Amino acid sequence: MKKFDLEKNKALKLANDLKQSSAARVGQAGAQPKLDRREQRKLDQEKGLVPFACKLDASLVKQLQERAAAHEGGMTEALADLLVAAGLTR
């Protein structure tokens, strides 16, 4: 590589780093602090939540994601509400 290309790459990297750091600061201004995995797992265990994975059809997943986006509790609460409505009890 030529010296010009090296300097150009450095400038692009610096600009990208600045853009990402400013976007992170903007996102943190109004958001609640993000919990790390260990803290989140502890809170979930206190609520009695258990991780459950399954494989679903892509079109069904898309529908679930659309419902979850409109649901105030997110994916977990949206799925729980659907299962309760299907006749399963909490």
Secondary structure, DSSP 8 states (H G I E B T S, - for coil): --HHHHHHHHHHHHHHHHHHHHHHHHHHHHS-----HHHHHHHHHHHT---------HHHHHHHHHHHHHSTTHHHHHHHHHHHHTT---
